[in-house]
Every structure is written in structure tokens, then in C-alpha cells.
Amino acid sequence: MIILKRVALAVIMVAIVAVFGLFAWNFYQRYTASDQPPPVIYERSDRPSRA
């Protein structure tokens, strides 16, 4: 039972580290590639506006 708890704790820790690592990687990619402006997201034009 102790081994199962240790394995579960290790899996949870790896998941937390992976999420933090992905966040840090996205942050690094976003702020080191400052030569390109952020992409413009256009609305779809094949449906009427909601206004």
C-alpha cells in the first residue's frame, strides 16, 4: 500500500511539473519572439452578426 501511495504521489508531482513546464515554455516562446506581432483573429463572415 505504501508503494501505491508513492507511485500516486510521483504521478501527481510529474503532472504538476509538466503543467508548470508547459506554462514556462509558452511564456518563454511568447516573450522571446517579439519580432512578430500577435496573430489577428478575424470573425467568421459566413454568418450574420449578432448585433
Biopython code that builds the backbone (N, CA, C, O; Angstrom):
import numpy as np
from Bio.PDB.StructureBuilder import StructureBuilder

atoms = [
    (1, "MET", "N", (0.821, -1.199, 0.000)),
    (1, "MET", "CA", (0.000, 0.000, 0.000)),
    (1, "MET", "C", (0.863, 1.260, 0.000)),
    (1, "MET", "O", (0.508, 2.266, -0.614)),
    (2, "ILE", "N", (1.997, 1.196, 0.692)),
    (2, "ILE", "CA", (2.890, 2.361, 0.728)),
    (2, "ILE", "C", (3.466, 2.630, -0.663)),
    (2, "ILE", "O", (3.630, 3.782, -1.063)),
    (3, "ILE", "N", (3.770, 1.552, -1.394)),
    (3, "ILE", "CA", (4.309, 1.721, -2.744)),
    (3, "ILE", "C", (3.266, 2.377, -3.642)),
    (3, "ILE", "O", (3.608, 3.229, -4.462)),
    (4, "LEU", "N", (2.002, 1.993, -3.499)),
    (4, "LEU", "CA", (0.936, 2.591, -4.300)),
    (4, "LEU", "C", (0.807, 4.081, -4.006)),
    (4, "LEU", "O", (0.605, 4.879, -4.921)),
    (5, "LYS", "N", (0.922, 4.457, -2.748)),
    (5, "LYS", "CA", (0.851, 5.876, -2.387)),
    (5, "LYS", "C", (2.026, 6.643, -2.979)),
    (5, "LYS", "O", (1.863, 7.766, -3.455)),
    (6, "ARG", "N", (3.211, 6.037, -2.948)),
    (6, "ARG", "CA", (4.383, 6.712, -3.506)),
    (6, "ARG", "C", (4.253, 6.870, -5.015)),
    (6, "ARG", "O", (4.619, 7.909, -5.565)),
    (7, "VAL", "N", (3.734, 5.843, -5.687)),
    (7, "VAL", "CA", (3.549, 5.931, -7.137)),
    (7, "VAL", "C", (2.522, 7.010, -7.469)),
    (7, "VAL", "O", (2.726, 7.798, -8.393)),
    (8, "ALA", "N", (1.419, 7.050, -6.721)),
    (8, "ALA", "CA", (0.393, 8.067, -6.961)),
    (8, "ALA", "C", (0.958, 9.465, -6.724)),
    (8, "ALA", "O", (0.686, 10.379, -7.503)),
    (9, "LEU", "N", (1.728, 9.638, -5.676)),
    (9, "LEU", "CA", (2.338, 10.933, -5.389)),
    (9, "LEU", "C", (3.317, 11.331, -6.493)),
    (9, "LEU", "O", (3.373, 12.496, -6.888)),
    (10, "ALA", "N", (4.082, 10.369, -6.986)),
    (10, "ALA", "CA", (5.025, 10.657, -8.068)),
    (10, "ALA", "C", (4.290, 11.072, -9.338)),
    (10, "ALA", "O", (4.725, 11.992, -10.030)),
    (11, "VAL", "N", (3.176, 10.401, -9.653)),
    (11, "VAL", "CA", (2.400, 10.752, -10.846)),
    (11, "VAL", "C", (1.836, 12.163, -10.717)),
    (11, "VAL", "O", (1.869, 12.935, -11.674)),
    (12, "ILE", "N", (1.322, 12.499, -9.546)),
    (12, "ILE", "CA", (0.774, 13.840, -9.325)),
    (12, "ILE", "C", (1.871, 14.891, -9.448)),
    (12, "ILE", "O", (1.664, 15.940, -10.059)),
    (13, "MET", "N", (3.025, 14.616, -8.877)),
    (13, "MET", "CA", (4.126, 15.580, -8.957)),
    (13, "MET", "C", (4.593, 15.772, -10.400)),
    (13, "MET", "O", (4.878, 16.896, -10.814)),
    (14, "VAL", "N", (4.672, 14.687, -11.163)),
    (14, "VAL", "CA", (5.079, 14.795, -12.564)),
    (14, "VAL", "C", (4.061, 15.620, -13.345)),
    (14, "VAL", "O", (4.444, 16.432, -14.188)),
    (15, "ALA", "N", (2.773, 15.424, -13.078)),
    (15, "ALA", "CA", (1.739, 16.192, -13.773)),
    (15, "ALA", "C", (1.857, 17.678, -13.447)),
    (15, "ALA", "O", (1.744, 18.519, -14.339)),
    (16, "ILE", "N", (2.082, 18.007, -12.181)),
    (16, "ILE", "CA", (2.215, 19.413, -11.785)),
    (16, "ILE", "C", (3.445, 20.038, -12.443)),
    (16, "ILE", "O", (3.382, 21.163, -12.939)),
    (17, "VAL", "N", (4.550, 19.317, -12.447)),
    (17, "VAL", "CA", (5.769, 19.832, -13.071)),
    (17, "VAL", "C", (5.571, 20.000, -14.576)),
    (17, "VAL", "O", (6.067, 20.965, -15.158)),
    (18, "ALA", "N", (4.851, 19.071, -15.215)),
    (18, "ALA", "CA", (4.609, 19.176, -16.654)),
    (18, "ALA", "C", (3.759, 20.402, -16.972)),
    (18, "ALA", "O", (4.052, 21.122, -17.926)),
    (19, "VAL", "N", (2.716, 20.649, -16.192)),
    (19, "VAL", "CA", (1.867, 21.821, -16.428)),
    (19, "VAL", "C", (2.679, 23.097, -16.239)),
    (19, "VAL", "O", (2.595, 24.011, -17.060)),
    (20, "PHE", "N", (3.457, 23.166, -15.174)),
    (20, "PHE", "CA", (4.283, 24.349, -14.938)),
    (20, "PHE", "C", (5.323, 24.517, -16.047)),
    (20, "PHE", "O", (5.590, 25.633, -16.491)),
    (21, "GLY", "N", (5.902, 23.409, -16.485)),
    (21, "GLY", "CA", (6.895, 23.476, -17.556)),
    (21, "GLY", "C", (6.298, 23.966, -18.864)),
    (21, "GLY", "O", (6.921, 24.759, -19.570)),
    (22, "LEU", "N", (5.094, 23.500, -19.196)),
    (22, "LEU", "CA", (4.436, 23.977, -20.412)),
    (22, "LEU", "C", (4.106, 25.459, -20.313)),
    (22, "LEU", "O", (4.259, 26.196, -21.287)),
    (23, "PHE", "N", (3.654, 25.899, -19.142)),
    (23, "PHE", "CA", (3.374, 27.324, -18.951)),
    (23, "PHE", "C", (4.650, 28.148, -19.134)),
    (23, "PHE", "O", (4.639, 29.175, -19.812)),
    (24, "ALA", "N", (5.737, 27.695, -18.532)),
    (24, "ALA", "CA", (7.001, 28.422, -18.650)),
    (24, "ALA", "C", (7.494, 28.428, -20.097)),
    (24, "ALA", "O", (8.021, 29.438, -20.566)),
    (25, "TRP", "N", (7.330, 27.318, -20.804)),
    (25, "TRP", "CA", (7.763, 27.242, -22.202)),
    (25, "TRP", "C", (6.956, 28.199, -23.066)),
    (25, "TRP", "O", (7.526, 28.899, -23.903)),
    (26, "ASN", "N", (5.618, 28.242, -22.877)),
    (26, "ASN", "CA", (4.784, 29.181, -23.626)),
    (26, "ASN", "C", (5.169, 30.620, -23.306)),
    (26, "ASN", "O", (5.244, 31.461, -24.202)),
    (27, "PHE", "N", (5.410, 30.901, -22.036)),
    (27, "PHE", "CA", (5.821, 32.247, -21.627)),
    (27, "PHE", "C", (7.134, 32.626, -22.305)),
    (27, "PHE", "O", (7.279, 33.740, -22.809)),
    (28, "TYR", "N", (8.091, 31.696, -22.316)),
    (28, "TYR", "CA", (9.387, 31.940, -22.949)),
    (28, "TYR", "C", (9.230, 32.166, -24.447)),
    (28, "TYR", "O", (9.816, 33.096, -25.000)),
    (29, "GLN", "N", (8.446, 31.324, -25.104)),
    (29, "GLN", "CA", (8.241, 31.461, -26.542)),
    (29, "GLN", "C", (7.558, 32.783, -26.884)),
    (29, "GLN", "O", (7.906, 33.430, -27.872)),
    (30, "ARG", "N", (6.592, 33.179, -26.070)),
    (30, "ARG", "CA", (5.832, 34.398, -26.359)),
    (30, "ARG", "C", (6.710, 35.641, -26.214)),
    (30, "ARG", "O", (6.597, 36.566, -27.018)),
    (31, "TYR", "N", (7.571, 35.679, -25.217)),
    (31, "TYR", "CA", (8.320, 36.901, -24.938)),
    (31, "TYR", "C", (9.722, 36.921, -25.528)),
    (31, "TYR", "O", (10.434, 37.914, -25.380)),
    (32, "THR", "N", (10.134, 35.846, -26.194)),
    (32, "THR", "CA", (11.415, 35.902, -26.896)),
    (32, "THR", "C", (11.209, 36.101, -28.390)),
    (32, "THR", "O", (12.149, 36.491, -29.083)),
    (33, "ALA", "N", (10.026, 35.849, -28.905)),
    (33, "ALA", "CA", (9.736, 36.042, -30.329)),
    (33, "ALA", "C", (8.989, 37.358, -30.508)),
    (33, "ALA", "O", (7.854, 37.375, -30.984)),
    (34, "SER", "N", (9.628, 38.455, -30.128)),
    (34, "SER", "CA", (8.958, 39.749, -30.177)),
    (34, "SER", "C", (9.067, 40.402, -31.551)),
    (34, "SER", "O", (8.585, 41.520, -31.735)),
    (35, "ASP", "N", (9.689, 39.730, -32.519)),
    (35, "ASP", "CA", (9.813, 40.330, -33.841)),
    (35, "ASP", "C", (8.533, 40.190, -34.653)),
    (35, "ASP", "O", (8.362, 40.890, -35.650)),
    (36, "GLN", "N", (7.638, 39.309, -34.251)),
    (36, "GLN", "CA", (6.378, 39.129, -34.962)),
    (36, "GLN", "C", (5.231, 39.615, -34.092)),
    (36, "GLN", "O", (5.190, 39.325, -32.896)),
    (37, "PRO", "N", (4.294, 40.357, -34.688)),
    (37, "PRO", "CA", (3.128, 40.772, -33.905)),
    (37, "PRO", "C", (2.222, 39.579, -33.631)),
    (37, "PRO", "O", (2.275, 38.588, -34.358)),
    (38, "PRO", "N", (1.403, 39.658, -32.607)),
    (38, "PRO", "CA", (0.484, 38.555, -32.341)),
    (38, "PRO", "C", (-0.517, 38.406, -33.483)),
    (38, "PRO", "O", (-0.871, 39.395, -34.125)),
    (39, "PRO", "N", (-0.971, 37.203, -33.739)),
    (39, "PRO", "CA", (-1.899, 36.999, -34.856)),
    (39, "PRO", "C", (-3.233, 37.681, -34.602)),
    (39, "PRO", "O", (-3.703, 37.769, -33.468)),
    (40, "VAL", "N", (-3.833, 38.165, -35.695)),
    (40, "VAL", "CA", (-5.141, 38.810, -35.610)),
    (40, "VAL", "C", (-6.202, 37.744, -35.829)),
    (40, "VAL", "O", (-6.140, 36.988, -36.798)),
    (41, "ILE", "N", (-7.166, 37.686, -34.934)),
    (41, "ILE", "CA", (-8.238, 36.703, -35.042)),
    (41, "ILE", "C", (-9.449, 37.405, -35.649)),
    (41, "ILE", "O", (-10.007, 38.325, -35.051)),
    (42, "TYR", "N", (-9.845, 36.972, -36.828)),
    (42, "TYR", "CA", (-10.974, 37.581, -37.515)),
    (42, "TYR", "C", (-12.252, 36.817, -37.194)),
    (42, "TYR", "O", (-12.227, 35.617, -36.920)),
    (43, "GLU", "N", (-13.363, 37.537, -37.233)),
    (43, "GLU", "CA", (-14.651, 36.875, -37.056)),
    (43, "GLU", "C", (-15.029, 36.169, -38.348)),
    (43, "GLU", "O", (-14.589, 36.552, -39.432)),
    (44, "ARG", "N", (-15.838, 35.149, -38.220)),
    (44, "ARG", "CA", (-16.323, 34.451, -39.404)),
    (44, "ARG", "C", (-17.273, 35.360, -40.161)),
    (44, "ARG", "O", (-18.098, 36.042, -39.552)),
    (45, "SER", "N", (-17.166, 35.376, -41.478)),
    (45, "SER", "CA", (-18.006, 36.262, -42.279)),
    (45, "SER", "C", (-19.148, 35.513, -42.954)),
    (45, "SER", "O", (-19.927, 36.125, -43.686)),
    (46, "ASP", "N", (-19.271, 34.205, -42.730)),
    (46, "ASP", "CA", (-20.326, 33.447, -43.395)),
    (46, "ASP", "C", (-21.598, 33.355, -42.557)),
    (46, "ASP", "O", (-22.488, 32.566, -42.873)),
    (47, "ARG", "N", (-21.694, 34.137, -41.511)),
    (47, "ARG", "CA", (-22.922, 34.171, -40.722)),
    (47, "ARG", "C", (-23.206, 35.615, -40.341)),
    (47, "ARG", "O", (-22.278, 36.417, -40.234)),
    (48, "PRO", "N", (-24.459, 35.955, -40.137)),
    (48, "PRO", "CA", (-24.784, 37.346, -39.799)),
    (48, "PRO", "C", (-24.256, 37.720, -38.421)),
    (48, "PRO", "O", (-24.059, 36.862, -37.560)),
    (49, "SER", "N", (-24.033, 39.009, -38.228)),
    (49, "SER", "CA", (-23.533, 39.467, -36.941)),
    (49, "SER", "C", (-24.630, 39.377, -35.899)),
    (49, "SER", "O", (-25.817, 39.362, -36.227)),
    (50, "ARG", "N", (-24.224, 39.319, -34.645)),
    (50, "ARG", "CA", (-25.193, 39.198, -33.557)),
    (50, "ARG", "C", (-25.696, 40.557, -33.092)),
    (50, "ARG", "O", (-26.551, 40.628, -32.209)),
    (51, "ALA", "N", (-25.186, 41.624, -33.663)),
    (51, "ALA", "CA", (-25.577, 42.965, -33.207)),
    (51, "ALA", "C", (-27.005, 43.309, -33.602)),
    (51, "ALA", "O", (-27.485, 44.400, -33.294)),
]
sb = StructureBuilder()
sb.init_structure("model")
sb.init_model(0)
sb.init_chain("A")
sb.init_seg("    ")
for serial, (resi, resn, name, xyz) in enumerate(atoms, 1):
    if name == "N":
        sb.init_residue(resn, " ", resi, " ")
    sb.init_atom(name, np.array(xyz, "f"), 0.0, 1.0, " ", f" {name:<3s}", serial, name[0])
structure = sb.get_structure()
